[in-house]
Amino acid sequence: MRAATLRFTGAALLLVFGVWAGAWFHSSRDTARSRLAVPVPAGEASAPNPHDLAPVSDGADAGLEGVALDAALPPPKIPQRLPQFALADRTGKATSITAFAGKSLIINFWATWCAPCRKEIPLLETLHTEWAGRGVSVVGIAVDYRDKVLEFAERFKIAYPLLIGEQDALDAAAAFGVVSPVFPFTVFTDRRGEVVALFIGELHRPQAELILAQVQNLNMDLVQLPAARRTIAQGLQPLAQP
């Protein structure tokens, strides 16, 4: 995709509407620094090298949130339904994602060293509180060393459920089609476990509320999944303008 097209989209997002659709959206390398997603070296859960945190230079090919992507890589293959995986909770107990079955989920992949991840936390806390009565739960998946995550969660008083891992958490990210992970990214599912949307980059309230409104429409059987996905895609386009 040409740089001019990427600048026009200006989005901090990637939506994938299931394997059958193969639809995906790129954001611009000119997105404001506060909305950058951060690439993580595959297999590493600790803080990345300094060059991993650097923005893409003006002459580089750009993809998600200012992160350089290999043009030879195939489009992500996001699953139609929530993949099955288990990670340790705060107490160290292995917890399956199926423990949240029957709820709509906001699954946020993050790391303690990721600045945009940290900026999202107050919004995620608010969403968890505001939407709990409507059958929606935030689940944070920390891809980092356990002791760092527990210290961070205590310091910032993170109340929503957390699952923690290193390579196993990266494997969970890959199960959503994000095989070259950038953080943060957030997956939205409906109560049936269908993947409604995947958003890469720092999440903001307008995008979250747009997606959650369609999740609720799906939960109440007011709309079919393809129509909900189209509405989300169309609604996110103006929100992505700089």
Backbone as CSV, one residue per row, in Angstrom:
resi,resn,N_x,N_y,N_z,CA_x,CA_y,CA_z,C_x,C_y,C_z
1,MET,0.853,-1.186,0.000,0.000,0.000,0.000,0.885,1.231,0.000
2,ARG,0.614,2.185,-0.825,1.445,3.369,-0.918,1.334,4.231,0.320
3,ALA,2.435,5.009,0.577,2.479,5.845,1.768,1.353,6.854,1.787
4,ALA,0.980,7.398,0.608,-0.094,8.385,0.566,-1.402,7.793,1.043
5,THR,-1.650,6.542,0.671,-2.877,5.878,1.111,-2.866,5.658,2.611
6,LEU,-1.685,5.264,3.133,-1.571,5.048,4.563,-1.811,6.332,5.332
7,ARG,-1.279,7.458,4.820,-1.484,8.711,5.518,-2.958,9.095,5.514
8,PHE,-3.638,8.775,4.449,-5.058,9.120,4.347,-5.881,8.375,5.379
9,THR,-5.560,7.093,5.580,-6.340,6.318,6.542,-6.094,6.788,7.965
10,GLY,-4.834,7.055,8.309,-4.481,7.629,9.604,-5.021,6.884,10.803
11,ALA,-5.297,5.592,10.690,-6.037,4.913,11.749,-5.108,4.194,12.691
12,ALA,-5.534,4.068,13.933,-4.817,3.267,14.918,-5.534,1.955,15.089
13,LEU,-5.718,1.241,13.945,-6.571,0.080,14.090,-6.261,-0.978,13.047
14,LEU,-6.636,-2.166,13.377,-6.701,-3.257,12.410,-7.947,-4.032,12.737
15,LEU,-8.879,-4.064,11.784,-10.079,-4.866,11.969,-9.992,-6.039,11.013
16,VAL,-10.225,-7.207,11.522,-10.262,-8.372,10.652,-11.603,-9.047,10.850
17,PHE,-12.367,-9.199,9.800,-13.726,-9.697,9.908,-13.796,-11.183,9.577
18,GLY,-12.932,-11.995,10.231,-13.006,-13.434,10.065,-12.195,-13.905,8.873
19,VAL,-11.911,-15.204,8.915,-11.106,-15.788,7.860,-11.787,-15.671,6.504
20,TRP,-13.118,-15.803,6.494,-13.840,-15.800,5.223,-13.761,-14.457,4.529
21,ALA,-13.639,-13.393,5.278,-13.634,-12.062,4.663,-12.240,-11.620,4.290
22,GLY,-11.250,-11.874,5.170,-9.885,-11.466,4.903,-9.725,-9.956,4.827
23,ALA,-10.657,-9.211,5.392,-10.591,-7.755,5.300,-9.709,-7.229,6.407
24,TRP,-8.843,-6.271,6.072,-8.018,-5.675,7.107,-7.690,-4.252,6.746
25,PHE,-7.408,-3.460,7.791,-7.229,-2.029,7.648,-5.903,-1.618,8.259
26,HIS,-5.175,-0.724,7.541,-3.880,-0.257,8.011,-3.987,1.143,8.568
27,SER,-3.107,1.436,9.500,-3.030,2.787,10.030,-1.784,3.476,9.505
28,SER,-1.678,4.755,9.798,-0.615,5.569,9.223,0.601,5.667,10.122
29,ARG,1.757,5.788,9.504,2.953,6.026,10.291,2.978,7.442,10.831
30,ASP,2.081,8.307,10.345,2.024,9.682,10.813,1.086,9.857,11.993
31,THR,0.546,8.733,12.537,-0.311,8.832,13.705,0.468,9.465,14.850
32,ALA,-0.238,10.200,15.719,0.427,10.861,16.837,1.168,9.853,17.688
33,ARG,2.308,10.282,18.254,3.149,9.385,19.034,2.369,8.701,20.153
34,SER,1.411,9.394,20.767,0.686,8.828,21.901,-0.149,7.630,21.501
35,ARG,-0.360,7.418,20.198,-1.213,6.319,19.768,-0.395,5.208,19.118
36,LEU,0.935,5.274,19.212,1.759,4.247,18.592,1.587,2.909,19.284
37,ALA,1.562,1.859,18.493,1.716,0.527,19.036,3.191,0.182,18.977
38,VAL,3.618,-0.750,19.812,5.029,-1.059,19.961,5.278,-2.504,19.558
39,PRO,6.238,-2.753,18.655,6.523,-4.131,18.259,7.283,-4.870,19.349
40,VAL,6.985,-6.139,19.502,7.714,-6.952,20.474,8.429,-8.065,19.714
41,PRO,9.717,-8.282,19.987,10.428,-9.373,19.320,9.797,-10.712,19.669
42,ALA,9.569,-11.549,18.679,8.925,-12.841,18.916,9.719,-13.644,19.929
43,GLY,9.023,-14.203,20.887,9.653,-15.043,21.888,10.209,-14.291,23.072
44,GLU,10.148,-12.960,23.060,10.661,-12.174,24.178,9.501,-11.512,24.909
45,ALA,9.487,-11.668,26.233,8.423,-11.070,27.019,8.926,-9.919,27.878
46,SER,10.232,-9.772,27.982,10.771,-8.671,28.759,10.863,-7.419,27.901
47,ALA,11.394,-6.344,28.480,11.481,-5.082,27.749,12.282,-5.259,26.467
48,PRO,11.807,-4.656,25.362,12.498,-4.808,24.086,13.760,-3.965,24.043
49,ASN,14.550,-4.169,23.018,15.717,-3.338,22.792,15.281,-1.924,22.436
50,PRO,16.139,-0.918,22.648,15.742,0.464,22.353,15.231,0.673,20.938
51,HIS,15.829,-0.016,19.957,15.383,0.216,18.584,13.971,-0.306,18.343
52,ASP,13.512,-1.213,19.197,12.142,-1.717,19.038,11.107,-0.671,19.398
53,LEU,11.496,0.313,20.206,10.574,1.354,20.635,10.618,2.564,19.728
54,ALA,11.556,2.596,18.792,11.717,3.773,17.941,10.642,3.813,16.875
55,PRO,10.121,5.012,16.536,9.152,5.117,15.452,9.791,4.798,14.122
56,VAL,8.971,4.417,13.170,9.460,4.131,11.829,9.927,5.420,11.173
57,SER,11.050,5.387,10.498,11.559,6.577,9.828,10.693,6.908,8.626
58,ASP,10.782,8.160,8.162,9.940,8.618,7.064,10.153,7.801,5.802
59,GLY,11.341,7.240,5.648,11.616,6.513,4.414,11.262,5.049,4.465
60,ALA,10.782,4.579,5.634,10.500,3.153,5.774,9.084,2.838,5.359
61,ASP,8.872,1.588,4.948,7.514,1.136,4.716,6.801,1.120,6.049
62,ALA,5.539,1.515,6.042,4.808,1.619,7.303,3.596,0.725,7.288
63,GLY,3.195,0.311,8.481,1.986,-0.476,8.614,1.254,-0.051,9.855
64,LEU,1.098,-0.967,10.789,0.295,-0.717,11.969,0.972,0.261,12.904
65,GLU,0.275,1.347,13.212,0.679,2.263,14.267,2.140,2.664,14.178
66,GLY,2.654,2.912,13.006,4.025,3.345,12.873,5.014,2.209,12.917
67,VAL,4.526,0.968,12.938,5.411,-0.183,13.010,5.693,-0.688,11.608
68,ALA,6.953,-0.858,11.273,7.308,-1.366,9.949,6.879,-2.816,9.820
69,LEU,6.251,-3.139,8.710,5.802,-4.503,8.452,6.488,-5.035,7.222
70,ASP,6.728,-6.327,7.216,7.297,-6.984,6.052,6.200,-7.153,5.012
71,ALA,6.377,-6.527,3.855,5.338,-6.574,2.823,5.094,-7.983,2.332
72,ALA,6.072,-8.891,2.544,5.905,-10.260,2.083,5.031,-11.088,3.013
73,LEU,4.768,-10.578,4.207,3.951,-11.331,5.159,2.513,-11.409,4.671
74,PRO,1.858,-12.551,4.824,0.445,-12.658,4.437,-0.424,-11.905,5.423
75,PRO,-1.647,-11.551,5.022,-2.569,-10.896,5.962,-2.824,-11.797,7.174
76,PRO,-3.050,-11.206,8.339,-3.335,-12.015,9.523,-4.568,-12.892,9.312
77,LYS,-4.529,-14.087,9.874,-5.656,-15.011,9.789,-6.347,-15.055,11.147
78,ILE,-7.246,-14.092,11.330,-7.953,-13.984,12.596,-9.030,-15.061,12.665
79,PRO,-9.138,-15.751,13.802,-10.146,-16.818,13.899,-11.556,-16.259,13.921
80,GLN,-12.496,-17.054,13.443,-13.904,-16.671,13.477,-14.431,-16.665,14.907
81,ARG,-13.896,-17.569,15.715,-14.341,-17.689,17.096,-13.150,-17.546,18.040
82,LEU,-13.434,-17.274,19.286,-12.420,-17.124,20.305,-11.600,-18.407,20.425
83,PRO,-10.284,-18.346,20.198,-9.462,-19.560,20.333,-9.345,-19.977,21.794
84,GLN,-9.052,-21.233,22.015,-8.940,-21.757,23.366,-7.483,-21.696,23.827
85,PHE,-7.265,-21.115,24.991,-5.917,-21.062,25.559,-6.056,-20.863,27.058
86,ALA,-4.985,-21.139,27.784,-4.967,-20.967,29.234,-3.661,-20.303,29.633
87,LEU,-3.747,-19.376,30.572,-2.576,-18.692,31.109,-2.734,-18.567,32.622
88,ALA,-1.641,-18.268,33.300,-1.689,-18.131,34.754,-2.402,-16.842,35.154
89,ASP,-3.233,-16.916,36.200,-3.841,-15.710,36.733,-2.898,-15.079,37.757
90,ARG,-3.370,-14.113,38.512,-2.494,-13.414,39.463,-1.959,-14.331,40.548
91,THR,-2.726,-15.365,40.890,-2.292,-16.290,41.938,-1.389,-17.387,41.403
92,GLY,-1.226,-17.439,40.088,-0.415,-18.483,39.474,-1.226,-19.658,38.974
93,LYS,-2.529,-19.638,39.193,-3.396,-20.732,38.759,-3.642,-20.655,37.252
94,ALA,-3.474,-21.779,36.580,-3.769,-21.833,35.145,-5.258,-21.607,34.933
95,THR,-5.573,-20.613,34.116,-6.972,-20.217,33.900,-7.268,-20.198,32.414
96,SER,-8.274,-20.951,32.022,-8.665,-20.990,30.612,-9.518,-19.783,30.281
97,ILE,-9.410,-19.334,29.058,-10.271,-18.240,28.612,-11.736,-18.664,28.656
98,THR,-11.987,-19.963,28.683,-13.361,-20.455,28.775,-13.976,-20.157,30.146
99,ALA,-13.162,-19.751,31.115,-13.702,-19.363,32.421,-14.624,-18.152,32.298
100,PHE,-14.507,-17.424,31.182,-15.335,-16.241,30.958,-16.446,-16.522,29.944
101,ALA,-16.722,-17.791,29.701,-17.747,-18.164,28.727,-19.089,-17.554,29.091
102,GLY,-19.824,-17.139,28.058,-21.125,-16.533,28.250,-21.081,-15.024,28.357
103,LYS,-19.868,-14.463,28.476,-19.706,-13.019,28.526,-19.129,-12.509,27.207
104,SER,-19.437,-11.269,26.909,-18.719,-10.581,25.846,-17.398,-10.127,26.441
105,LEU,-16.326,-10.265,25.672,-15.002,-9.985,26.220,-14.309,-8.849,25.483
106,ILE,-13.576,-8.070,26.257,-12.618,-7.098,25.738,-11.261,-7.626,26.185
107,ILE,-10.562,-8.305,25.291,-9.301,-8.972,25.623,-8.160,-8.069,25.172
108,ASN,-7.438,-7.539,26.147,-6.394,-6.550,25.869,-5.009,-7.148,26.088
109,PHE,-4.224,-7.247,25.025,-2.844,-7.724,25.107,-1.930,-6.529,25.365
110,TRP,-1.083,-6.632,26.387,-0.266,-5.499,26.788,1.019,-5.972,27.468
111,ALA,1.886,-5.012,27.783,3.112,-5.283,28.526,3.431,-4.068,29.380
112,THR,4.137,-4.284,30.478,4.403,-3.195,31.413,5.298,-2.119,30.816
113,TRP,6.168,-2.510,29.870,7.106,-1.549,29.289,6.513,-0.758,28.125
114,CYS,5.274,-1.048,27.761,4.634,-0.452,26.586,3.858,0.795,26.997
115,ALA,4.333,1.966,26.553,3.719,3.241,26.964,2.252,3.351,26.562
116,PRO,1.860,3.079,25.297,0.439,3.167,24.961,-0.408,2.147,25.715
117,CYS,0.186,1.012,26.083,-0.546,0.039,26.904,-0.903,0.653,28.252
118,ARG,0.064,1.314,28.857,-0.180,1.926,30.164,-1.239,3.017,30.067
119,LYS,-1.244,3.761,28.972,-2.210,4.846,28.818,-3.636,4.330,28.675
120,GLU,-3.785,3.105,28.193,-5.118,2.521,28.016,-5.775,2.085,29.317
121,ILE,-4.987,1.824,30.339,-5.506,1.172,31.538,-6.677,1.912,32.175
122,PRO,-6.630,3.239,32.351,-7.801,3.907,32.939,-9.084,3.695,32.132
123,LEU,-8.988,3.719,30.807,-10.165,3.467,29.979,-10.661,2.043,30.170
124,LEU,-9.753,1.075,30.189,-10.154,-0.310,30.369,-10.823,-0.516,31.731
125,GLU,-10.295,0.137,32.756,-10.928,0.069,34.076,-12.349,0.620,34.011
126,THR,-12.512,1.752,33.330,-13.833,2.369,33.213,-14.792,1.474,32.445
127,LEU,-14.331,0.916,31.333,-15.184,0.033,30.535,-15.593,-1.197,31.342
128,HIS,-14.651,-1.740,32.099,-14.958,-2.927,32.900,-16.058,-2.626,33.906
129,THR,-16.000,-1.446,34.513,-17.010,-1.057,35.499,-18.352,-0.730,34.842
130,GLU,-18.297,0.063,33.773,-19.528,0.535,33.136,-20.297,-0.580,32.444
131,TRP,-19.590,-1.574,31.906,-20.237,-2.603,31.098,-20.435,-3.924,31.834
132,ALA,-20.003,-3.995,33.084,-20.134,-5.258,33.827,-21.586,-5.701,33.933
133,GLY,-22.494,-4.738,34.120,-23.900,-5.083,34.248,-24.555,-5.508,32.963
134,ARG,-23.839,-5.371,31.851,-24.363,-5.782,30.546,-23.641,-7.009,30.001
135,GLY,-23.016,-7.744,30.905,-22.403,-9.009,30.519,-21.106,-8.878,29.762
136,VAL,-20.368,-7.786,29.998,-19.097,-7.557,29.316,-17.987,-7.535,30.360
137,SER,-16.880,-8.213,30.053,-15.737,-8.230,30.967,-14.461,-7.896,30.213
138,VAL,-13.631,-7.072,30.837,-12.277,-6.832,30.329,-11.368,-7.921,30.882
139,VAL,-10.533,-8.481,30.023,-9.513,-9.444,30.448,-8.179,-8.952,29.905
140,GLY,-7.280,-8.594,30.801,-5.950,-8.171,30.368,-5.027,-9.369,30.239
141,ILE,-4.290,-9.432,29.151,-3.294,-10.487,28.968,-1.928,-9.820,28.917
142,ALA,-1.182,-9.973,29.993,0.122,-9.331,30.126,1.198,-10.250,29.569
143,VAL,1.895,-9.781,28.564,2.984,-10.546,27.957,4.285,-10.002,28.539
144,ASP,4.652,-10.523,29.694,5.753,-9.927,30.442,6.139,-10.876,31.570
145,TYR,7.225,-10.522,32.279,7.615,-11.304,33.433,6.578,-11.146,34.543
146,ARG,6.306,-12.249,35.215,5.230,-12.281,36.200,5.431,-11.267,37.326
147,ASP,6.657,-11.197,37.876,6.881,-10.294,38.992,6.668,-8.842,38.593
148,LYS,7.045,-8.489,37.374,6.841,-7.117,36.899,5.352,-6.804,36.763
149,VAL,4.603,-7.766,36.247,3.165,-7.552,36.061,2.462,-7.385,37.406
150,LEU,2.781,-8.242,38.367,2.124,-8.168,39.670,2.451,-6.852,40.372
151,GLU,3.700,-6.427,40.287,4.084,-5.153,40.893,3.341,-3.999,40.230
152,PHE,3.276,-4.040,38.902,2.607,-2.982,38.152,1.112,-2.958,38.467
153,ALA,0.493,-4.125,38.483,-0.951,-4.210,38.735,-1.306,-3.694,40.121
154,GLU,-0.456,-3.964,41.087,-0.692,-3.468,42.437,-0.530,-1.954,42.498
155,ARG,0.499,-1.453,41.833,0.765,-0.010,41.874,-0.338,0.780,41.204
156,PHE,-0.884,0.237,40.098,-1.906,0.958,39.347,-3.321,0.490,39.683
157,LYS,-3.436,-0.420,40.660,-4.745,-0.865,41.156,-5.632,-1.387,40.024
158,ILE,-5.079,-2.269,39.210,-5.851,-2.854,38.119,-6.846,-3.852,38.709
159,ALA,-8.124,-3.588,38.489,-9.169,-4.407,39.120,-9.694,-5.502,38.203
160,TYR,-9.581,-5.333,36.888,-10.135,-6.342,35.986,-9.227,-7.569,35.945
161,PRO,-9.754,-8.712,35.531,-8.961,-9.944,35.528,-7.713,-9.821,34.663
162,LEU,-6.641,-10.427,35.145,-5.383,-10.454,34.411,-4.909,-11.888,34.237
163,LEU,-4.472,-12.191,33.035,-3.768,-13.438,32.763,-2.353,-13.062,32.343
164,ILE,-1.375,-13.874,32.747,0.025,-13.491,32.598,0.810,-14.613,31.936
165,GLY,1.681,-14.250,31.005,2.530,-15.248,30.371,3.681,-14.609,29.627
166,GLU,4.554,-15.465,29.129,5.670,-15.015,28.311,5.490,-15.631,26.922
167,GLN,6.209,-16.688,26.612,6.027,-17.299,25.301,4.608,-17.840,25.134
168,ASP,4.032,-18.360,26.216,2.669,-18.883,26.103,1.668,-17.770,25.814
169,ALA,1.931,-16.562,26.312,1.052,-15.434,26.002,1.257,-14.975,24.563
170,LEU,2.497,-15.036,24.076,2.740,-14.738,22.666,2.051,-15.762,21.771
171,ASP,2.018,-17.014,22.219,1.305,-18.046,21.474,-0.193,-17.731,21.427
172,ALA,-0.732,-17.200,22.521,-2.139,-16.808,22.534,-2.383,-15.675,21.550
173,ALA,-1.454,-14.716,21.490,-1.578,-13.629,20.511,-1.570,-14.186,19.095
174,ALA,-0.697,-15.159,18.850,-0.618,-15.766,17.515,-1.907,-16.504,17.167
175,ALA,-2.601,-17.020,18.179,-3.866,-17.714,17.928,-4.931,-16.765,17.396
176,PHE,-4.759,-15.464,17.645,-5.661,-14.457,17.089,-5.172,-13.949,15.735
177,GLY,-4.111,-14.551,15.208,-3.582,-14.152,13.915,-2.491,-13.107,13.991
178,VAL,-2.174,-12.641,15.196,-1.145,-11.612,15.355,0.172,-12.327,15.643
179,VAL,0.785,-12.849,14.580,1.981,-13.675,14.731,3.234,-12.840,14.899
180,SER,3.198,-11.570,14.479,4.292,-10.635,14.733,3.715,-9.541,15.619
181,PRO,3.593,-9.813,16.925,2.747,-8.970,17.775,3.251,-7.551,17.935
182,VAL,2.304,-6.643,17.960,2.535,-5.264,18.370,1.565,-4.985,19.505
183,PHE,2.014,-4.228,20.465,1.196,-3.948,21.634,0.908,-2.453,21.730
184,PRO,-0.297,-2.130,22.211,-1.361,-3.039,22.624,-2.216,-3.461,21.445
185,PHE,-2.945,-4.555,21.617,-4.049,-4.852,20.705,-5.192,-5.450,21.513
186,THR,-6.395,-5.205,21.035,-7.592,-5.550,21.796,-8.579,-6.307,20.924
187,VAL,-9.062,-7.416,21.433,-10.031,-8.255,20.735,-11.393,-8.090,21.417
188,PHE,-12.428,-7.927,20.610,-13.804,-7.833,21.114,-14.568,-9.068,20.658
189,THR,-15.232,-9.735,21.585,-16.067,-10.884,21.244,-17.481,-10.661,21.751
190,ASP,-18.445,-11.366,21.140,-19.803,-11.326,21.661,-19.994,-12.467,22.648
191,ARG,-21.203,-12.601,23.187,-21.461,-13.600,24.225,-21.351,-15.024,23.705
192,ARG,-21.404,-15.190,22.389,-21.281,-16.521,21.785,-19.827,-16.910,21.553
193,GLY,-18.910,-16.001,21.814,-17.502,-16.279,21.569,-17.053,-15.994,20.154
194,GLU,-17.874,-15.276,19.382,-17.470,-14.900,18.030,-16.583,-13.658,18.087
195,VAL,-15.525,-13.662,17.299,-14.627,-12.514,17.248,-15.274,-11.439,16.385
196,VAL,-15.615,-10.327,17.018,-16.316,-9.238,16.337,-15.328,-8.260,15.727
197,ALA,-14.268,-7.934,16.452,-13.303,-6.956,15.967,-11.975,-7.151,16.669
198,LEU,-10.910,-6.746,15.990,-9.579,-6.718,16.562,-8.984,-5.350,16.259
199,PHE,-8.544,-4.659,17.305,-8.078,-3.279,17.189,-6.634,-3.217,17.658
200,ILE,-5.738,-2.762,16.802,-4.332,-2.646,17.172,-3.997,-1.186,17.422
201,GLY,-3.313,-0.927,18.530,-2.955,0.426,18.912,-3.706,0.834,20.157
202,GLU,-3.438,2.030,20.638,-4.087,2.523,21.840,-5.575,2.732,21.600
203,LEU,-6.382,2.093,22.429,-7.835,2.175,22.311,-8.333,3.450,22.980
204,HIS,-9.300,4.115,22.339,-9.917,5.311,22.897,-11.425,5.076,23.018
205,ARG,-12.066,5.871,23.861,-13.474,5.653,24.155,-14.371,5.641,22.916
206,PRO,-14.239,6.576,21.956,-15.157,6.544,20.805,-15.098,5.216,20.042
207,GLN,-13.891,4.700,19.817,-13.782,3.414,19.122,-14.369,2.286,19.957
208,ALA,-14.060,2.292,21.258,-14.562,1.230,22.131,-16.087,1.230,22.171
209,GLU,-16.699,2.413,22.301,-18.154,2.480,22.392,-18.823,2.093,21.082
210,LEU,-18.207,2.461,19.968,-18.742,2.054,18.670,-18.768,0.534,18.544
211,ILE,-17.661,-0.097,18.890,-17.585,-1.557,18.769,-18.522,-2.224,19.774
212,LEU,-18.533,-1.748,21.005,-19.369,-2.371,22.029,-20.856,-2.231,21.729
213,ALA,-21.234,-1.141,21.081,-22.644,-0.988,20.699,-23.060,-2.101,19.746
214,GLN,-22.189,-2.444,18.828,-22.499,-3.526,17.897,-22.427,-4.887,18.578
215,VAL,-21.520,-5.031,19.536,-21.477,-6.269,20.314,-22.811,-6.488,21.030
216,GLN,-23.356,-5.421,21.609,-24.633,-5.539,22.295,-25.769,-5.835,21.323
217,ASN,-25.745,-5.238,20.154,-26.755,-5.554,19.145,-26.706,-7.030,18.757
218,LEU,-25.504,-7.568,18.664,-25.357,-8.998,18.376,-25.905,-9.830,19.531
219,ASN,-25.587,-9.425,20.750,-26.043,-10.182,21.913,-27.561,-10.206,22.026
220,MET,-28.215,-9.142,21.559,-29.677,-9.064,21.612,-30.333,-9.543,20.326
221,ASP,-29.515,-10.110,19.431,-30.001,-10.649,18.157,-30.707,-9.591,17.312
222,LEU,-30.219,-8.355,17.418,-30.787,-7.277,16.622,-30.094,-7.140,15.270
223,VAL,-28.964,-7.790,15.110,-28.183,-7.676,13.886,-27.383,-8.951,13.709
224,GLN,-27.059,-9.263,12.477,-26.208,-10.406,12.181,-24.746,-9.961,12.172
225,LEU,-23.848,-10.924,12.385,-22.431,-10.608,12.508,-21.861,-9.854,11.300
226,PRO,-22.127,-10.273,10.059,-21.567,-9.515,8.928,-21.995,-8.057,8.917
227,ALA,-23.274,-7.793,9.236,-23.762,-6.414,9.253,-23.104,-5.626,10.383
228,ALA,-22.909,-6.252,11.539,-22.252,-5.576,12.653,-20.825,-5.206,12.289
229,ARG,-20.134,-6.106,11.622,-18.755,-5.843,11.217,-18.677,-4.702,10.207
230,ARG,-19.628,-4.673,9.282,-19.644,-3.577,8.302,-19.889,-2.239,8.992
231,THR,-20.811,-2.230,9.947,-21.104,-0.997,10.669,-19.880,-0.510,11.437
232,ILE,-19.169,-1.436,12.059,-17.953,-1.070,12.785,-16.913,-0.495,11.836
233,ALA,-16.700,-1.160,10.709,-15.705,-0.685,9.748,-16.036,0.707,9.248
234,GLN,-17.297,0.930,8.926,-17.705,2.236,8.429,-17.606,3.303,9.511
235,GLY,-17.947,2.938,10.746,-17.904,3.906,11.833,-16.499,4.272,12.261
236,LEU,-15.570,3.328,12.123,-14.196,3.607,12.536,-13.457,4.505,11.550
237,GLN,-13.875,4.503,10.299,-13.151,5.292,9.300,-13.108,6.777,9.644
238,PRO,-14.225,7.426,9.957,-14.125,8.854,10.315,-13.399,9.087,11.642
239,LEU,-13.486,8.130,12.569,-12.792,8.269,13.839,-11.284,8.190,13.654
240,ALA,-10.858,7.584,12.566,-9.427,7.409,12.324,-8.781,8.612,11.685
241,GLN,-9.557,9.588,11.264,-8.979,10.760,10.606,-8.171,11.564,11.615
242,PRO,-7.003,12.128,11.195,-6.168,12.876,12.120,-6.839,14.159,12.564
